[in-house]
Amino acid sequence: MMSLPFFGMFLALVFAGAGQRALAVLAWLVSIAALLTLFRLHATDALDIVL
């Protein structure tokens, strides 16, 4: 699941290399949104620690 934003960033780099700036920016924005969503889900998870 955590690899999705990194694949999106790679896709943005591919689009940027191909000269398609709008698609590169869109892929980057979607990747950042996915990254922030995954961070929020991770940060608000309750720890499952048994002491």
ModelCIF file with pLDDT and N, C-alpha, C, O atoms, coordinates in Angstrom:
data_MODEL
#
_entry.id   MODEL 
#
_entity.id                         1 
_entity.type                       polymer 
_entity.pdbx_number_of_molecules   1 
#
_entity_poly.entity_id                      1 
_entity_poly.type                           'polypeptide(L)' 
_entity_poly.nstd_linkage                   no 
_entity_poly.nstd_monomer                   no 
_entity_poly.pdbx_seq_one_letter_code       MMSLPFFGMFLALVFAGAGQRALAVLAWLVSIAALLTLFRLHATDALDIVL 
_entity_poly.pdbx_seq_one_letter_code_can   MMSLPFFGMFLALVFAGAGQRALAVLAWLVSIAALLTLFRLHATDALDIVL 
_entity_poly.pdbx_strand_id                 A 
#
loop_
_entity_poly_seq.entity_id 
_entity_poly_seq.num 
_entity_poly_seq.mon_id 
_entity_poly_seq.hetero 
1 1  MET n 
1 2  MET n 
1 3  SER n 
1 4  LEU n 
1 5  PRO n 
1 6  PHE n 
1 7  PHE n 
1 8  GLY n 
1 9  MET n 
1 10 PHE n 
1 11 LEU n 
1 12 ALA n 
1 13 LEU n 
1 14 VAL n 
1 15 PHE n 
1 16 ALA n 
1 17 GLY n 
1 18 ALA n 
1 19 GLY n 
1 20 GLN n 
1 21 ARG n 
1 22 ALA n 
1 23 LEU n 
1 24 ALA n 
1 25 VAL n 
1 26 LEU n 
1 27 ALA n 
1 28 TRP n 
1 29 LEU n 
1 30 VAL n 
1 31 SER n 
1 32 ILE n 
1 33 ALA n 
1 34 ALA n 
1 35 LEU n 
1 36 LEU n 
1 37 THR n 
1 38 LEU n 
1 39 PHE n 
1 40 ARG n 
1 41 LEU n 
1 42 HIS n 
1 43 ALA n 
1 44 THR n 
1 45 ASP n 
1 46 ALA n 
1 47 LEU n 
1 48 ASP n 
1 49 ILE n 
1 50 VAL n 
1 51 LEU n 
#
_struct_asym.id          A 
_struct_asym.entity_id   1 
#
loop_
_ma_qa_metric.id 
_ma_qa_metric.mode 
_ma_qa_metric.name 
_ma_qa_metric.software_group_id 
_ma_qa_metric.type 
1 global pLDDT . pLDDT 
2 local  pLDDT . pLDDT 
#
_ma_qa_metric_global.metric_id      1 
_ma_qa_metric_global.metric_value   91.43 
_ma_qa_metric_global.model_id       1 
_ma_qa_metric_global.ordinal_id     1 
#
loop_
_ma_qa_metric_local.label_asym_id 
_ma_qa_metric_local.label_comp_id 
_ma_qa_metric_local.label_seq_id 
_ma_qa_metric_local.metric_id 
_ma_qa_metric_local.metric_value 
_ma_qa_metric_local.model_id 
_ma_qa_metric_local.ordinal_id 
A MET 1  2 78.00 1 1  
A MET 2  2 81.00 1 2  
A SER 3  2 87.00 1 3  
A LEU 4  2 88.00 1 4  
A PRO 5  2 89.00 1 5  
A PHE 6  2 91.00 1 6  
A PHE 7  2 93.00 1 7  
A GLY 8  2 92.00 1 8  
A MET 9  2 93.00 1 9  
A PHE 10 2 95.00 1 10 
A LEU 11 2 94.00 1 11 
A ALA 12 2 95.00 1 12 
A LEU 13 2 96.00 1 13 
A VAL 14 2 96.00 1 14 
A PHE 15 2 96.00 1 15 
A ALA 16 2 96.00 1 16 
A GLY 17 2 96.00 1 17 
A ALA 18 2 95.00 1 18 
A GLY 19 2 94.00 1 19 
A GLN 20 2 94.00 1 20 
A ARG 21 2 95.00 1 21 
A ALA 22 2 96.00 1 22 
A LEU 23 2 96.00 1 23 
A ALA 24 2 96.00 1 24 
A VAL 25 2 96.00 1 25 
A LEU 26 2 96.00 1 26 
A ALA 27 2 95.00 1 27 
A TRP 28 2 96.00 1 28 
A LEU 29 2 96.00 1 29 
A VAL 30 2 95.00 1 30 
A SER 31 2 95.00 1 31 
A ILE 32 2 95.00 1 32 
A ALA 33 2 95.00 1 33 
A ALA 34 2 93.00 1 34 
A LEU 35 2 93.00 1 35 
A LEU 36 2 94.00 1 36 
A THR 37 2 94.00 1 37 
A LEU 38 2 92.00 1 38 
A PHE 39 2 92.00 1 39 
A ARG 40 2 92.00 1 40 
A LEU 41 2 90.00 1 41 
A HIS 42 2 89.00 1 42 
A ALA 43 2 87.00 1 43 
A THR 44 2 87.00 1 44 
A ASP 45 2 83.00 1 45 
A ALA 46 2 85.00 1 46 
A LEU 47 2 82.00 1 47 
A ASP 48 2 82.00 1 48 
A ILE 49 2 84.00 1 49 
A VAL 50 2 84.00 1 50 
A LEU 51 2 79.00 1 51 
#
loop_
_atom_site.group_PDB 
_atom_site.id 
_atom_site.type_symbol 
_atom_site.label_atom_id 
_atom_site.label_alt_id 
_atom_site.label_comp_id 
_atom_site.label_asym_id 
_atom_site.label_entity_id 
_atom_site.label_seq_id 
_atom_site.pdbx_PDB_ins_code 
_atom_site.Cartn_x 
_atom_site.Cartn_y 
_atom_site.Cartn_z 
_atom_site.occupancy 
_atom_site.B_iso_or_equiv 
_atom_site.pdbx_formal_charge 
_atom_site.auth_seq_id 
_atom_site.auth_comp_id 
_atom_site.auth_asym_id 
_atom_site.auth_atom_id 
_atom_site.pdbx_PDB_model_num 
ATOM 1   N N  . MET A 1 1  ? 0.826  -1.194 0.000   1.00 78.00 ? 1  MET A N  1 
ATOM 2   C CA . MET A 1 1  ? 0.000  0.000  0.000   1.00 78.00 ? 1  MET A CA 1 
ATOM 3   C C  . MET A 1 1  ? 0.866  1.252  0.000   1.00 78.00 ? 1  MET A C  1 
ATOM 4   O O  . MET A 1 1  ? 0.555  2.223  -0.689  1.00 78.00 ? 1  MET A O  1 
ATOM 5   N N  . MET A 1 2  ? 1.950  1.233  0.769   1.00 81.00 ? 2  MET A N  1 
ATOM 6   C CA . MET A 1 2  ? 2.799  2.414  0.884   1.00 81.00 ? 2  MET A CA 1 
ATOM 7   C C  . MET A 1 2  ? 3.572  2.686  -0.400  1.00 81.00 ? 2  MET A C  1 
ATOM 8   O O  . MET A 1 2  ? 4.096  3.785  -0.581  1.00 81.00 ? 2  MET A O  1 
ATOM 9   N N  . SER A 1 3  ? 3.649  1.714  -1.283  1.00 87.00 ? 3  SER A N  1 
ATOM 10  C CA . SER A 1 3  ? 4.408  1.912  -2.517  1.00 87.00 ? 3  SER A CA 1 
ATOM 11  C C  . SER A 1 3  ? 3.630  2.719  -3.547  1.00 87.00 ? 3  SER A C  1 
ATOM 12  O O  . SER A 1 3  ? 4.226  3.208  -4.507  1.00 87.00 ? 3  SER A O  1 
ATOM 13  N N  . LEU A 1 4  ? 2.323  2.873  -3.382  1.00 88.00 ? 4  LEU A N  1 
ATOM 14  C CA . LEU A 1 4  ? 1.514  3.589  -4.374  1.00 88.00 ? 4  LEU A CA 1 
ATOM 15  C C  . LEU A 1 4  ? 1.982  5.026  -4.603  1.00 88.00 ? 4  LEU A C  1 
ATOM 16  O O  . LEU A 1 4  ? 2.110  5.434  -5.757  1.00 88.00 ? 4  LEU A O  1 
ATOM 17  N N  . PRO A 1 5  ? 2.244  5.813  -3.549  1.00 89.00 ? 5  PRO A N  1 
ATOM 18  C CA . PRO A 1 5  ? 2.717  7.176  -3.820  1.00 89.00 ? 5  PRO A CA 1 
ATOM 19  C C  . PRO A 1 5  ? 4.062  7.209  -4.555  1.00 89.00 ? 5  PRO A C  1 
ATOM 20  O O  . PRO A 1 5  ? 4.310  8.115  -5.351  1.00 89.00 ? 5  PRO A O  1 
ATOM 21  N N  . PHE A 1 6  ? 4.913  6.242  -4.298  1.00 91.00 ? 6  PHE A N  1 
ATOM 22  C CA . PHE A 1 6  ? 6.218  6.226  -4.962  1.00 91.00 ? 6  PHE A CA 1 
ATOM 23  C C  . PHE A 1 6  ? 6.079  5.841  -6.432  1.00 91.00 ? 6  PHE A C  1 
ATOM 24  O O  . PHE A 1 6  ? 6.801  6.365  -7.280  1.00 91.00 ? 6  PHE A O  1 
ATOM 25  N N  . PHE A 1 7  ? 5.170  4.942  -6.734  1.00 93.00 ? 7  PHE A N  1 
ATOM 26  C CA . PHE A 1 7  ? 4.894  4.645  -8.145  1.00 93.00 ? 7  PHE A CA 1 
ATOM 27  C C  . PHE A 1 7  ? 4.302  5.874  -8.839  1.00 93.00 ? 7  PHE A C  1 
ATOM 28  O O  . PHE A 1 7  ? 4.601  6.140  -10.003 1.00 93.00 ? 7  PHE A O  1 
ATOM 29  N N  . GLY A 1 8  ? 3.470  6.611  -8.126  1.00 92.00 ? 8  GLY A N  1 
ATOM 30  C CA . GLY A 1 8  ? 2.903  7.840  -8.689  1.00 92.00 ? 8  GLY A CA 1 
ATOM 31  C C  . GLY A 1 8  ? 3.976  8.883  -8.955  1.00 92.00 ? 8  GLY A C  1 
ATOM 32  O O  . GLY A 1 8  ? 3.937  9.574  -9.973  1.00 92.00 ? 8  GLY A O  1 
ATOM 33  N N  . MET A 1 9  ? 4.934  8.998  -8.041  1.00 93.00 ? 9  MET A N  1 
ATOM 34  C CA . MET A 1 9  ? 6.049  9.939  -8.244  1.00 93.00 ? 9  MET A CA 1 
ATOM 35  C C  . MET A 1 9  ? 6.885  9.516  -9.446  1.00 93.00 ? 9  MET A C  1 
ATOM 36  O O  . MET A 1 9  ? 7.318  10.357 -10.234 1.00 93.00 ? 9  MET A O  1 
ATOM 37  N N  . PHE A 1 10 ? 7.109  8.224  -9.585  1.00 95.00 ? 10 PHE A N  1 
ATOM 38  C CA . PHE A 1 10 ? 7.859  7.728  -10.742 1.00 95.00 ? 10 PHE A CA 1 
ATOM 39  C C  . PHE A 1 10 ? 7.106  8.033  -12.029 1.00 95.00 ? 10 PHE A C  1 
ATOM 40  O O  . PHE A 1 10 ? 7.701  8.440  -13.026 1.00 95.00 ? 10 PHE A O  1 
ATOM 41  N N  . LEU A 1 11 ? 5.790  7.832  -11.998 1.00 94.00 ? 11 LEU A N  1 
ATOM 42  C CA . LEU A 1 11 ? 4.973  8.138  -13.167 1.00 94.00 ? 11 LEU A CA 1 
ATOM 43  C C  . LEU A 1 11 ? 5.048  9.627  -13.504 1.00 94.00 ? 11 LEU A C  1 
ATOM 44  O O  . LEU A 1 11 ? 5.093  9.999  -14.677 1.00 94.00 ? 11 LEU A O  1 
ATOM 45  N N  . ALA A 1 12 ? 5.061  10.477 -12.476 1.00 95.00 ? 12 ALA A N  1 
ATOM 46  C CA . ALA A 1 12 ? 5.202  11.918 -12.707 1.00 95.00 ? 12 ALA A CA 1 
ATOM 47  C C  . ALA A 1 12 ? 6.538  12.232 -13.363 1.00 95.00 ? 12 ALA A C  1 
ATOM 48  O O  . ALA A 1 12 ? 6.609  13.091 -14.242 1.00 95.00 ? 12 ALA A O  1 
ATOM 49  N N  . LEU A 1 13 ? 7.595  11.547 -12.947 1.00 96.00 ? 13 LEU A N  1 
ATOM 50  C CA . LEU A 1 13 ? 8.910  11.767 -13.567 1.00 96.00 ? 13 LEU A CA 1 
ATOM 51  C C  . LEU A 1 13 ? 8.913  11.318 -15.026 1.00 96.00 ? 13 LEU A C  1 
ATOM 52  O O  . LEU A 1 13 ? 9.525  11.959 -15.880 1.00 96.00 ? 13 LEU A O  1 
ATOM 53  N N  . VAL A 1 14 ? 8.226  10.213 -15.303 1.00 96.00 ? 14 VAL A N  1 
ATOM 54  C CA . VAL A 1 14 ? 8.136  9.728  -16.685 1.00 96.00 ? 14 VAL A CA 1 
ATOM 55  C C  . VAL A 1 14 ? 7.389  10.744 -17.546 1.00 96.00 ? 14 VAL A C  1 
ATOM 56  O O  . VAL A 1 14 ? 7.810  11.048 -18.662 1.00 96.00 ? 14 VAL A O  1 
ATOM 57  N N  . PHE A 1 15 ? 6.283  11.265 -17.025 1.00 96.00 ? 15 PHE A N  1 
ATOM 58  C CA . PHE A 1 15 ? 5.523  12.273 -17.767 1.00 96.00 ? 15 PHE A CA 1 
ATOM 59  C C  . PHE A 1 15 ? 6.352  13.539 -17.963 1.00 96.00 ? 15 PHE A C  1 
ATOM 60  O O  . PHE A 1 15 ? 6.315  14.141 -19.036 1.00 96.00 ? 15 PHE A O  1 
ATOM 61  N N  . ALA A 1 16 ? 7.092  13.943 -16.949 1.00 96.00 ? 16 ALA A N  1 
ATOM 62  C CA . ALA A 1 16 ? 7.937  15.132 -17.074 1.00 96.00 ? 16 ALA A CA 1 
ATOM 63  C C  . ALA A 1 16 ? 9.030  14.908 -18.119 1.00 96.00 ? 16 ALA A C  1 
ATOM 64  O O  . ALA A 1 16 ? 9.357  15.810 -18.891 1.00 96.00 ? 16 ALA A O  1 
ATOM 65  N N  . GLY A 1 17 ? 9.584  13.706 -18.136 1.00 96.00 ? 17 GLY A N  1 
ATOM 66  C CA . GLY A 1 17 ? 10.612 13.389 -19.132 1.00 96.00 ? 17 GLY A CA 1 
ATOM 67  C C  . GLY A 1 17 ? 10.063 13.363 -20.539 1.00 96.00 ? 17 GLY A C  1 
ATOM 68  O O  . GLY A 1 17 ? 10.772 13.655 -21.502 1.00 96.00 ? 17 GLY A O  1 
ATOM 69  N N  . ALA A 1 18 ? 8.778  13.007 -20.654 1.00 95.00 ? 18 ALA A N  1 
ATOM 70  C CA . ALA A 1 18 ? 8.141  12.957 -21.971 1.00 95.00 ? 18 ALA A CA 1 
ATOM 71  C C  . ALA A 1 18 ? 7.634  14.321 -22.410 1.00 95.00 ? 18 ALA A C  1 
ATOM 72  O O  . ALA A 1 18 ? 7.147  14.472 -23.531 1.00 95.00 ? 18 ALA A O  1 
ATOM 73  N N  . GLY A 1 19 ? 7.747  15.328 -21.524 1.00 94.00 ? 19 GLY A N  1 
ATOM 74  C CA . GLY A 1 19 ? 7.331  16.676 -21.894 1.00 94.00 ? 19 GLY A CA 1 
ATOM 75  C C  . GLY A 1 19 ? 5.863  16.956 -21.669 1.00 94.00 ? 19 GLY A C  1 
ATOM 76  O O  . GLY A 1 19 ? 5.340  17.960 -22.152 1.00 94.00 ? 19 GLY A O  1 
ATOM 77  N N  . GLN A 1 20 ? 5.184  16.072 -20.934 1.00 94.00 ? 20 GLN A N  1 
ATOM 78  C CA . GLN A 1 20 ? 3.763  16.288 -20.656 1.00 94.00 ? 20 GLN A CA 1 
ATOM 79  C C  . GLN A 1 20 ? 3.632  16.853 -19.245 1.00 94.00 ? 20 GLN A C  1 
ATOM 80  O O  . GLN A 1 20 ? 3.405  16.124 -18.279 1.00 94.00 ? 20 GLN A O  1 
ATOM 81  N N  . ARG A 1 21 ? 3.778  18.153 -19.157 1.00 95.00 ? 21 ARG A N  1 
ATOM 82  C CA . ARG A 1 21 ? 3.838  18.828 -17.864 1.00 95.00 ? 21 ARG A CA 1 
ATOM 83  C C  . ARG A 1 21 ? 2.534  18.707 -17.069 1.00 95.00 ? 21 ARG A C  1 
ATOM 84  O O  . ARG A 1 21 ? 2.570  18.478 -15.860 1.00 95.00 ? 21 ARG A O  1 
ATOM 85  N N  . ALA A 1 22 ? 1.393  18.859 -17.729 1.00 96.00 ? 22 ALA A N  1 
ATOM 86  C CA . ALA A 1 22 ? 0.111  18.822 -17.017 1.00 96.00 ? 22 ALA A CA 1 
ATOM 87  C C  . ALA A 1 22 ? -0.113 17.451 -16.374 1.00 96.00 ? 22 ALA A C  1 
ATOM 88  O O  . ALA A 1 22 ? -0.549 17.364 -15.226 1.00 96.00 ? 22 ALA A O  1 
ATOM 89  N N  . LEU A 1 23 ? 0.183  16.390 -17.112 1.00 96.00 ? 23 LEU A N  1 
ATOM 90  C CA . LEU A 1 23 ? 0.020  15.049 -16.540 1.00 96.00 ? 23 LEU A CA 1 
ATOM 91  C C  . LEU A 1 23 ? 1.023  14.802 -15.420 1.00 96.00 ? 23 LEU A C  1 
ATOM 92  O O  . LEU A 1 23 ? 0.708  14.117 -14.446 1.00 96.00 ? 23 LEU A O  1 
ATOM 93  N N  . ALA A 1 24 ? 2.214  15.347 -15.546 1.00 96.00 ? 24 ALA A N  1 
ATOM 94  C CA . ALA A 1 24 ? 3.226  15.188 -14.506 1.00 96.00 ? 24 ALA A CA 1 
ATOM 95  C C  . ALA A 1 24 ? 2.778  15.872 -13.216 1.00 96.00 ? 24 ALA A C  1 
ATOM 96  O O  . ALA A 1 24 ? 2.921  15.313 -12.129 1.00 96.00 ? 24 ALA A O  1 
ATOM 97  N N  . VAL A 1 25 ? 2.245  17.064 -13.339 1.00 96.00 ? 25 VAL A N  1 
ATOM 98  C CA . VAL A 1 25 ? 1.777  17.784 -12.150 1.00 96.00 ? 25 VAL A CA 1 
ATOM 99  C C  . VAL A 1 25 ? 0.581  17.060 -11.543 1.00 96.00 ? 25 VAL A C  1 
ATOM 100 O O  . VAL A 1 25 ? 0.472  16.964 -10.320 1.00 96.00 ? 25 VAL A O  1 
ATOM 101 N N  . LEU A 1 26 ? -0.304 16.554 -12.374 1.00 96.00 ? 26 LEU A N  1 
ATOM 102 C CA . LEU A 1 26 ? -1.469 15.813 -11.872 1.00 96.00 ? 26 LEU A CA 1 
ATOM 103 C C  . LEU A 1 26 ? -1.042 14.546 -11.142 1.00 96.00 ? 26 LEU A C  1 
ATOM 104 O O  . LEU A 1 26 ? -1.554 14.254 -10.061 1.00 96.00 ? 26 LEU A O  1 
ATOM 105 N N  . ALA A 1 27 ? -0.122 13.800 -11.711 1.00 95.00 ? 27 ALA A N  1 
ATOM 106 C CA . ALA A 1 27 ? 0.361  12.576 -11.061 1.00 95.00 ? 27 ALA A CA 1 
ATOM 107 C C  . ALA A 1 27 ? 1.061  12.903 -9.750  1.00 95.00 ? 27 ALA A C  1 
ATOM 108 O O  . ALA A 1 27 ? 0.938  12.161 -8.775  1.00 95.00 ? 27 ALA A O  1 
ATOM 109 N N  . TRP A 1 28 ? 1.792  14.008 -9.723  1.00 96.00 ? 28 TRP A N  1 
ATOM 110 C CA . TRP A 1 28 ? 2.482  14.417 -8.495  1.00 96.00 ? 28 TRP A CA 1 
ATOM 111 C C  . TRP A 1 28 ? 1.472  14.791 -7.408  1.00 96.00 ? 28 TRP A C  1 
ATOM 112 O O  . TRP A 1 28 ? 1.624  14.399 -6.251  1.00 96.00 ? 28 TRP A O  1 
ATOM 113 N N  . LEU A 1 29 ? 0.436  15.553 -7.787  1.00 96.00 ? 29 LEU A N  1 
ATOM 114 C CA . LEU A 1 29 ? -0.572 15.965 -6.810  1.00 96.00 ? 29 LEU A CA 1 
ATOM 115 C C  . LEU A 1 29 ? -1.340 14.754 -6.260  1.00 96.00 ? 29 LEU A C  1 
ATOM 116 O O  . LEU A 1 29 ? -1.612 14.685 -5.061  1.00 96.00 ? 29 LEU A O  1 
ATOM 117 N N  . VAL A 1 30 ? -1.682 13.817 -7.119  1.00 95.00 ? 30 VAL A N  1 
ATOM 118 C CA . VAL A 1 30 ? -2.378 12.612 -6.661  1.00 95.00 ? 30 VAL A CA 1 
ATOM 119 C C  . VAL A 1 30 ? -1.478 11.809 -5.724  1.00 95.00 ? 30 VAL A C  1 
ATOM 120 O O  . VAL A 1 30 ? -1.953 11.248 -4.736  1.00 95.00 ? 30 VAL A O  1 
ATOM 121 N N  . SER A 1 31 ? -0.192 11.752 -6.028  1.00 95.00 ? 31 SER A N  1 
ATOM 122 C CA . SER A 1 31 ? 0.751  11.023 -5.180  1.00 95.00 ? 31 SER A CA 1 
ATOM 123 C C  . SER A 1 31 ? 0.887  11.679 -3.816  1.00 95.00 ? 31 SER A C  1 
ATOM 124 O O  . SER A 1 31 ? 0.937  10.992 -2.796  1.00 95.00 ? 31 SER A O  1 
ATOM 125 N N  . ILE A 1 32 ? 0.948  12.994 -3.793  1.00 95.00 ? 32 ILE A N  1 
ATOM 126 C CA . ILE A 1 32 ? 1.043  13.708 -2.509  1.00 95.00 ? 32 ILE A CA 1 
ATOM 127 C C  . ILE A 1 32 ? -0.229 13.484 -1.692  1.00 95.00 ? 32 ILE A C  1 
ATOM 128 O O  . ILE A 1 32 ? -0.158 13.282 -0.480  1.00 95.00 ? 32 ILE A O  1 
ATOM 129 N N  . ALA A 1 33 ? -1.386 13.519 -2.344  1.00 95.00 ? 33 ALA A N  1 
ATOM 130 C CA . ALA A 1 33 ? -2.648 13.287 -1.637  1.00 95.00 ? 33 ALA A CA 1 
ATOM 131 C C  . ALA A 1 33 ? -2.682 11.864 -1.066  1.00 95.00 ? 33 ALA A C  1 
ATOM 132 O O  . ALA A 1 33 ? -3.110 11.661 0.070   1.00 95.00 ? 33 ALA A O  1 
ATOM 133 N N  . ALA A 1 34 ? -2.235 10.888 -1.847  1.00 93.00 ? 34 ALA A N  1 
ATOM 134 C CA . ALA A 1 34 ? -2.200 9.509  -1.354  1.00 93.00 ? 34 ALA A CA 1 
ATOM 135 C C  . ALA A 1 34 ? -1.226 9.368  -0.193  1.00 93.00 ? 34 ALA A C  1 
ATOM 136 O O  . ALA A 1 34 ? -1.504 8.669  0.781   1.00 93.00 ? 34 ALA A O  1 
ATOM 137 N N  . LEU A 1 35 ? -0.076 10.041 -0.305  1.00 93.00 ? 35 LEU A N  1 
ATOM 138 C CA . LEU A 1 35 ? 0.917  9.978  0.763   1.00 93.00 ? 35 LEU A CA 1 
ATOM 139 C C  . LEU A 1 35 ? 0.386  10.585 2.061   1.00 93.00 ? 35 LEU A C  1 
ATOM 140 O O  . LEU A 1 35 ? 0.578  10.019 3.137   1.00 93.00 ? 35 LEU A O  1 
ATOM 141 N N  . LEU A 1 36 ? -0.279 11.731 1.961   1.00 94.00 ? 36 LEU A N  1 
ATOM 142 C CA . LEU A 1 36 ? -0.830 12.370 3.152   1.00 94.00 ? 36 LEU A CA 1 
ATOM 143 C C  . LEU A 1 36 ? -1.969 11.544 3.754   1.00 94.00 ? 36 LEU A C  1 
ATOM 144 O O  . LEU A 1 36 ? -2.107 11.477 4.975   1.00 94.00 ? 36 LEU A O  1 
ATOM 145 N N  . THR A 1 37 ? -2.777 10.920 2.909   1.00 94.00 ? 37 THR A N  1 
ATOM 146 C CA . THR A 1 37 ? -3.860 10.068 3.405   1.00 94.00 ? 37 THR A CA 1 
ATOM 147 C C  . THR A 1 37 ? -3.302 8.858  4.134   1.00 94.00 ? 37 THR A C  1 
ATOM 148 O O  . THR A 1 37 ? -3.785 8.502  5.209   1.00 94.00 ? 37 THR A O  1 
ATOM 149 N N  . LEU A 1 38 ? -2.287 8.222  3.554   1.00 92.00 ? 38 LEU A N  1 
ATOM 150 C CA . LEU A 1 38 ? -1.675 7.062  4.211   1.00 92.00 ? 38 LEU A CA 1 
ATOM 151 C C  . LEU A 1 38 ? -1.001 7.462  5.521   1.00 92.00 ? 38 LEU A C  1 
ATOM 152 O O  . LEU A 1 38 ? -1.046 6.710  6.495   1.00 92.00 ? 38 LEU A O  1 
ATOM 153 N N  . PHE A 1 39 ? -0.377 8.639  5.551   1.00 92.00 ? 39 PHE A N  1 
ATOM 154 C CA . PHE A 1 39 ? 0.242  9.105  6.791   1.00 92.00 ? 39 PHE A CA 1 
ATOM 155 C C  . PHE A 1 39 ? -0.809 9.344  7.861   1.00 92.00 ? 39 PHE A C  1 
ATOM 156 O O  . PHE A 1 39 ? -0.607 8.986  9.022   1.00 92.00 ? 39 PHE A O  1 
ATOM 157 N N  . ARG A 1 40 ? -1.936 9.948  7.478   1.00 92.00 ? 40 ARG A N  1 
ATOM 158 C CA . ARG A 1 40 ? -2.993 10.206 8.453   1.00 92.00 ? 40 ARG A CA 1 
ATOM 159 C C  . ARG A 1 40 ? -3.544 8.897  9.004   1.00 92.00 ? 40 ARG A C  1 
ATOM 160 O O  . ARG A 1 40 ? -3.793 8.789  10.205  1.00 92.00 ? 40 ARG A O  1 
ATOM 161 N N  . LEU A 1 41 ? -3.736 7.904  8.142   1.00 90.00 ? 41 LEU A N  1 
ATOM 162 C CA . LEU A 1 41 ? -4.220 6.606  8.611   1.00 90.00 ? 41 LEU A CA 1 
ATOM 163 C C  . LEU A 1 41 ? -3.212 5.954  9.545   1.00 90.00 ? 41 LEU A C  1 
ATOM 164 O O  . LEU A 1 41 ? -3.594 5.339  10.541  1.00 90.00 ? 41 LEU A O  1 
ATOM 165 N N  . HIS A 1 42 ? -1.931 6.084  9.230   1.00 89.00 ? 42 HIS A N  1 
ATOM 166 C CA . HIS A 1 42 ? -0.891 5.489  10.065  1.00 89.00 ? 42 HIS A CA 1 
ATOM 167 C C  . HIS A 1 42 ? -0.757 6.223  11.395  1.00 89.00 ? 42 HIS A C  1 
ATOM 168 O O  . HIS A 1 42 ? -0.605 5.590  12.440  1.00 89.00 ? 42 HIS A O  1 
ATOM 169 N N  . ALA A 1 43 ? -0.811 7.546  11.362  1.00 87.00 ? 43 ALA A N  1 
ATOM 170 C CA . ALA A 1 43 ? -0.588 8.332  12.574  1.00 87.00 ? 43 ALA A CA 1 
ATOM 171 C C  . ALA A 1 43 ? -1.738 8.217  13.555  1.00 87.00 ? 43 ALA A C  1 
ATOM 172 O O  . ALA A 1 43 ? -1.536 8.384  14.758  1.00 87.00 ? 43 ALA A O  1 
ATOM 173 N N  . THR A 1 44 ? -2.931 7.939  13.075  1.00 87.00 ? 44 THR A N  1 
ATOM 174 C CA . THR A 1 44 ? -4.080 7.857  13.983  1.00 87.00 ? 44 THR A CA 1 
ATOM 175 C C  . THR A 1 44 ? -4.415 6.428  14.375  1.00 87.00 ? 44 THR A C  1 
ATOM 176 O O  . THR A 1 44 ? -5.393 6.201  15.087  1.00 87.00 ? 44 THR A O  1 
ATOM 177 N N  . ASP A 1 45 ? -3.628 5.463  13.926  1.00 83.00 ? 45 ASP A N  1 
ATOM 178 C CA . ASP A 1 45 ? -3.837 4.070  14.328  1.00 83.00 ? 45 ASP A CA 1 
ATOM 179 C C  . ASP A 1 45 ? -3.481 3.884  15.799  1.00 83.00 ? 45 ASP A C  1 
ATOM 180 O O  . ASP A 1 45 ? -2.507 4.455  16.291  1.00 83.00 ? 45 ASP A O  1 
ATOM 181 N N  . ALA A 1 46 ? -4.263 3.097  16.480  1.00 85.00 ? 46 ALA A N  1 
ATOM 182 C CA . ALA A 1 46 ? -3.942 2.770  17.869  1.00 85.00 ? 46 ALA A CA 1 
ATOM 183 C C  . ALA A 1 46 ? -2.830 1.730  17.882  1.00 85.00 ? 46 ALA A C  1 
ATOM 184 O O  . ALA A 1 46 ? -2.821 0.797  17.078  1.00 85.00 ? 46 ALA A O  1 
ATOM 185 N N  . LEU A 1 47 ? -1.894 1.909  18.809  1.00 82.00 ? 47 LEU A N  1 
ATOM 186 C CA . LEU A 1 47 ? -0.799 0.955  18.910  1.00 82.00 ? 47 LEU A CA 1 
ATOM 187 C C  . LEU A 1 47 ? -1.297 -0.329 19.565  1.00 82.00 ? 47 LEU A C  1 
ATOM 188 O O  . LEU A 1 47 ? -2.035 -0.289 20.550  1.00 82.00 ? 47 LEU A O  1 
ATOM 189 N N  . ASP A 1 48 ? -0.896 -1.446 19.019  1.00 82.00 ? 48 ASP A N  1 
ATOM 190 C CA . ASP A 1 48 ? -1.315 -2.741 19.531  1.00 82.00 ? 48 ASP A CA 1 
ATOM 191 C C  . ASP A 1 48 ? -0.168 -3.345 20.343  1.00 82.00 ? 48 ASP A C  1 
ATOM 192 O O  . ASP A 1 48 ? 0.435  -4.345 19.954  1.00 82.00 ? 48 ASP A O  1 
ATOM 193 N N  . ILE A 1 49 ? 0.117  -2.699 21.496  1.00 84.00 ? 49 ILE A N  1 
ATOM 194 C CA . ILE A 1 49 ? 1.232  -3.136 22.328  1.00 84.00 ? 49 ILE A CA 1 
ATOM 195 C C  . ILE A 1 49 ? 0.689  -3.814 23.585  1.00 84.00 ? 49 ILE A C  1 
ATOM 196 O O  . ILE A 1 49 ? -0.180 -3.278 24.272  1.00 84.00 ? 49 ILE A O  1 
ATOM 197 N N  . VAL A 1 50 ? 1.204  -4.967 23.860  1.00 84.00 ? 50 VAL A N  1 
ATOM 198 C CA . VAL A 1 50 ? 0.838  -5.683 25.075  1.00 84.00 ? 50 VAL A CA 1 
ATOM 199 C C  . VAL A 1 50 ? 2.065  -5.690 25.970  1.00 84.00 ? 50 VAL A C  1 
ATOM 200 O O  . VAL A 1 50 ? 3.093  -6.272 25.625  1.00 84.00 ? 50 VAL A O  1 
ATOM 201 N N  . LEU A 1 51 ? 1.952  -5.044 27.113  1.00 79.00 ? 51 LEU A N  1 
ATOM 202 C CA . LEU A 1 51 ? 3.094  -4.983 28.041  1.00 79.00 ? 51 LEU A CA 1 
ATOM 203 C C  . LEU A 1 51 ? 2.925  -5.954 29.170  1.00 79.00 ? 51 LEU A C  1 
ATOM 204 O O  . LEU A 1 51 ? 3.787  -6.040 30.045  1.00 79.00 ? 51 LEU A O  1 
#
